[in-house]
Amino acid sequence: MFEPSSLSAEWEDLLARRPDFRDSLCLYEVVLEAWGMWSPSAVRVLCWSPEECRERWERGAALIAEAPPAFDPEALEPILGPVIEAVAGIGEVEADAMRRFAEAWDEGRLGAPALLPGLQKGGENVPAALGISGDLLGFVGYLGLRPPLEAYFAQVRPYFSADFWDAGHCPFCAAPPAFGDIADDGKRWLSCALCGGRWTIGRLRCPFCDNRDARTLTRLSAEGAEEGYVVEACDLCRGYLKGVDRRLRWNAASPLIEDWGTPHLDLIARRRGYWRGTPSLVQLAAPDPGDEGA
């Protein structure tokens, strides 16, 4: 169950271990506060049967592709408002972009579907139309739509089994994974930062391009105080995924919190020429001309 209060407690615990990050990551405190105050009562949940869900998963279709949510824009504003304000505080470029975002949203030219990777149409370039970078638009979507999507998929979550799914993207919202975990039994679990979905994938497999050649898969493992944290990267597509080996770091926080709280791992991966599949604060604070969606 999605519990913003638990995430807030985890976040405070992580910052207690990494106090030097508190100021640079203060945006996430605003986000967690907005999540905690938002009510999911206005969201119409997906009510498919176990059989309906399984049939889609077994043929490789994420649920959102055939059952897109119809979110009421007004119901999302209590989350999007604080998120937009917090992102606008990053700098002048972000403030100007968020002004255009708010105008497009208020005028009905921009809605939730444009923020969902699983609903993007070929040839449609929403960022270019709005004059907002893809990274920035995606970042706002990830922060503003997580609670609504958690509520939307809540009823069908129990129907999922790892045996039904064999793809690198999320079986619920079709977004790329944002974090990876090695569980106590050695299985590799991927996590979706957009909707909260989790699924398994082979240890020697790139979730972005499906490369399974161990010779072109790189694993960077932290040592000392950071032991247990890893960066898994593909030398073919150059995509990377942060993660934690919970056999070594049993007290690690939830994937979302660990992702937010390890920007230093993103910097290490970026300096080696790898790209991240999901938007992050690091991409905005330290933009790279080679970043996708820029």
Backbone hydrogen bonds, N-H to C=O, Kabsch-Sander energy under -0.5 kcal/mol:
donor,donor_aa,acceptor,acceptor_aa,energy
3,E,1,M,-0.6
6,S,3,E,-0.6
7,L,3,E,-1.8
8,S,4,P,-2.4
9,A,5,S,-1.9
10,E,6,S,-2.3
11,W,7,L,-2.5
12,E,8,S,-2.2
13,D,9,A,-1.9
14,L,10,E,-2.5
15,L,11,W,-2.5
16,A,12,E,-1.6
17,R,13,D,-1.1
17,R,14,L,-0.5
18,R,14,L,-1.5
21,F,18,R,-2.0
22,R,19,P,-1.3
25,L,21,F,-1.9
26,C,23,D,-1.2
28,Y,25,L,-1.5
29,E,26,C,-1.0
30,V,26,C,-1.1
31,V,27,L,-1.8
32,L,28,Y,-2.6
33,E,29,E,-2.0
34,A,30,V,-2.2
35,W,31,V,-2.5
36,G,32,L,-2.1
37,M,33,E,-1.2
38,W,34,A,-1.0
38,W,35,W,-0.6
42,A,39,S,-0.6
43,V,40,P,-1.9
45,V,43,V,-0.8
46,L,152,Y,-2.9
53,C,49,S,-2.1
54,R,50,P,-2.6
55,E,51,E,-2.2
56,R,52,E,-1.3
57,W,53,C,-2.5
58,E,54,R,-2.8
59,R,55,E,-0.8
59,R,56,R,-0.7
60,G,57,W,-1.8
61,A,56,R,-2.8
62,A,60,G,-0.6
63,L,171,P,-1.9
64,I,172,F,-2.3
65,A,62,A,-1.3
66,E,62,A,-0.6
66,E,63,L,-1.1
67,A,63,L,-1.3
71,F,69,P,-0.7
75,A,72,D,-0.9
76,L,72,D,-1.0
76,L,73,P,-0.7
77,E,73,P,-0.9
79,I,76,L,-1.5
80,L,76,L,-2.7
81,G,77,E,-2.8
83,V,79,I,-1.9
84,I,80,L,-3.2
85,E,81,G,-2.2
86,A,82,P,-2.5
87,V,83,V,-2.7
88,A,84,I,-2.4
89,G,85,E,-0.9
89,G,86,A,-0.5
90,I,87,V,-1.8
91,G,88,A,-0.6
95,A,91,G,-2.3
96,D,92,E,-2.4
97,A,93,V,-2.1
98,M,94,E,-2.6
99,R,95,A,-1.6
100,R,96,D,-1.7
101,F,97,A,-2.3
102,A,98,M,-2.6
103,E,99,R,-2.1
104,A,100,R,-2.5
105,W,101,F,-2.5
106,D,102,A,-2.6
107,E,103,E,-1.9
108,G,105,W,-1.0
109,R,104,A,-2.0
110,L,104,A,-1.3
114,A,111,G,-1.2
115,L,112,A,-2.2
116,L,113,P,-1.3
118,G,173,C,-0.6
119,L,116,L,-2.0
120,Q,117,P,-1.3
124,E,121,K,-2.0
125,N,123,G,-0.5
126,V,124,E,-0.5
129,A,125,N,-2.0
130,L,126,V,-1.9
131,G,127,P,-1.3
132,I,127,P,-2.5
134,G,293,G,-3.0
137,L,133,S,-2.5
138,G,134,G,-2.6
139,F,135,D,-2.3
140,V,136,L,-2.1
141,G,137,L,-2.0
142,Y,138,G,-2.7
143,L,139,F,-2.0
144,G,140,V,-2.5
145,L,141,G,-2.0
146,R,142,Y,-0.7
149,L,145,L,-2.4
150,E,146,R,-2.5
151,A,147,P,-2.3
152,Y,148,P,-2.3
153,F,149,L,-2.2
154,A,150,E,-0.6
154,A,151,A,-0.6
156,V,153,F,-0.8
157,R,153,F,-1.2
159,Y,156,V,-1.2
160,F,157,R,-1.8
164,F,161,S,-2.2
165,W,162,A,-1.1
170,C,175,A,-2.7
174,A,170,C,-1.2
178,A,191,S,-3.1
179,F,191,S,-1.1
180,G,242,K,-2.1
181,D,189,W,-3.3
182,I,244,V,-2.2
183,A,181,D,-0.7
183,A,187,K,-2.8
186,G,183,A,-2.0
188,R,201,I,-0.5
189,W,181,D,-3.2
189,W,187,K,-0.6
190,L,199,W,-3.6
191,S,179,F,-2.6
192,C,197,G,-2.7
193,A,191,S,-0.5
196,G,192,C,-1.2
199,W,190,L,-1.8
201,I,188,R,-1.9
205,R,203,R,-1.0
206,C,211,N,-2.5
210,D,206,C,-1.8
214,A,212,R,-0.8
216,T,213,D,-2.1
217,L,214,A,-1.2
218,T,233,A,-3.0
220,L,231,V,-3.0
221,S,219,R,-0.6
222,A,229,Y,-2.7
226,E,223,E,-1.7
227,E,224,G,-1.7
228,G,222,A,-0.6
229,Y,226,E,-2.0
230,V,243,G,-2.4
231,V,220,L,-2.2
232,E,241,L,-3.0
233,A,218,T,-3.2
233,A,231,V,-0.5
234,C,239,G,-2.5
235,D,216,T,-3.0
238,R,234,C,-1.3
240,Y,275,W,-2.0
241,L,232,E,-2.4
243,G,230,V,-2.1
244,V,180,G,-1.7
245,D,228,G,-3.3
246,R,182,I,-2.1
246,R,244,V,-0.9
248,L,245,D,-1.6
249,R,245,D,-2.0
252,A,249,R,-1.5
258,E,254,S,-2.6
259,D,255,P,-2.4
260,W,256,L,-2.5
261,G,257,I,-2.3
262,T,259,D,-1.3
265,L,262,T,-1.1
266,D,262,T,-1.0
267,L,263,P,-2.0
268,I,264,H,-1.8
269,A,265,L,-2.2
270,R,266,D,-2.7
271,R,267,L,-2.3
272,R,268,I,-0.9
272,R,269,A,-0.6
273,G,270,R,-1.8
274,Y,269,A,-2.1
275,W,238,R,-2.9
277,G,240,Y,-0.7
284,L,280,S,-0.8
284,L,281,L,-0.6
285,A,281,L,-2.8
286,A,282,V,-2.6
291,D,288,D,-2.6
294,A,291,D,-1.2
